[in-house]
Amino acid sequence: MTISQQVLLSDLQTRVAAAQEEIVAVRRDLHAHPELGWHEVRTTELIRKRLVAAGLSPEVLPTGTGLICDIGSGDTCVALRADIDALPVPDGVDSPFRSTQEGVAHACGHDVHTAVLLGAAMVLARMAADGLLKHRVRLIFQPAEEVMPGGALGVIAAGGMDGVRRIYGLHCDPRLPVGQVGLRVGALTAGADRILVRLAGAGGHTSRPHLTGDLVYALATLVTEMPAALSRRVDPRAGMSLVWGRITAGSAANAIPARGEAEGTLRCLDVNAWKLAGDLIPTLAGQLIAPYGVEVSTEVTHGVPPVMNDADAIGVLKRAVELSAGPDAVASTDQSLGGEDFAWYLEHVPGAMARLGVRAPGVENAADLHTPGFTVDEDAIGLGMMVLASCALLD
């Protein structure tokens, strides 16, 4: 690193420290007012106003929520991305900024992602005004990450990747302690699909199952046998997982229903096996249901491919973390079965996603992502701002 880079990063650290309290307050505001994917109206307006106040010119996406905004000028452009949507999960953490929306919460840390990028944006905007930014930085505040196949596709369709040569992002990780950032070259997440299976029959009385199709029994068979059947048709080294999240059928103990359905997610660590598995679902469903005299239909919503982190981009992230918090802040991290639509950006340009440690000191078993008890140590916000802004300066 050159002396000029050292001076630049020292200046960045001072600016981030000065902005951190304000950005923590923004995060708390976002946490108290979560919005589901494609409905992030208030969130979008909050971000827009903050960016305009920083002297920037954000553009709301054609989808109506989410924004794109460039900082600085130049022929080359590095993108920084945050997702802004919440989950249909209740907020189980009692705090002064608990969710005010019944059954909706930032249980995946997107409020932190948004605040981190907004803080980095405010700092970088001031540095650009002082002539300290050597190229353009594109801010992507993306809607609907939690809605398959993801709001990233809308960003791309709107030209969000035009002119970008590399992209970076952070994701909260409650398994890592605050002060650490997890890095991995190659596959970071898994391919993920949404699976919906519907059964239909004549219905009937539970005393005479032989005179109709026993739809509940058929549905139970499908739910329990489908993962096993699929595992025998896909290479076991692919790390495939089919897990059901919703099963619906019937309303009375003595009536065989005429309709029922099961919905879940299919995840796979290997791209080729993931593509094959999704195509097998309709065939296997038909075979498993055939003996029971009911009809079956399936919907496979192809979601997202795995996030494939570029080695050079991880190199930049590693330097950013080391310069922000020292070499001990760099941690290794494993590939997970989670899906993340950041992967769509990486099909257009190289880049990388890092995992931002948010587990508070002294906490042994932090609540996982997508659960009502998920919480973060807000000290992670300053480090996240430093890392993203440093990537923009170092790349």
Salt bridges, closest charged atoms under 4 A:
ASP11 OD2 - ARG15 NE 2.82
GLU22 OE2 - ARG50 NH1 2.56
ASP29 OD1 - HIS33 ND1 3.25
ASP29 OD1 - ARG42 NH1 2.81
GLU45 OE2 - ARG48 NH2 2.86
ASP70 OD2 - ARG136 NH1 2.91
ASP70 OD1 - ARG138 NE 2.74
ASP83 OD2 - ARG81 NH1 3.62
ASP83 OD2 - HIS110 NE2 3.22
ASP83 OD1 - HIS113 ND1 2.65
ASP85 OD1 - HIS110 ND1 3.04
ASP91 OD2 - HIS31 NE2 3.12
ASP111 OD2 - ARG27 NE 2.88
ASP111 OD2 - HIS31 ND1 2.82
ASP130 OD2 - ARG15 NH2 2.81
GLU145 OE1 - HIS110 NE2 3.58
GLU146 OE2 - HIS110 NE2 3.42
GLU146 OE2 - HIS370 NE2 3.32
ASP173 OD1 - ARG175 NE 2.98
ASP193 OD2 - HIS302 ND1 3.33
ASP235 OD2 - ARG237 NH2 2.67
GLU261 OE1 - ARG198 NE 3.31
GLU261 OE2 - ARG246 NH2 2.65
GLU263 OE2 - ARG194 NE 2.52
GLU263 OE1 - ARG246 NE 2.89
GLU299 OE2 - ARG198 NH1 2.71
ASP310 OD2 - ARG166 NH1 3.83
GLU322 OE2 - LYS318 NZ 2.63
GLU340 OE2 - ARG81 NH2 2.72
ASP341 OD1 - ARG81 NH2 2.67
GLU378 OE2 - ARG27 NH1 2.85
GLU378 OE1 - ARG28 NH2 2.70
ASP395 OD1 - ARG165 NH1 2.48
ASP395 OD2 - ARG166 NE 2.80
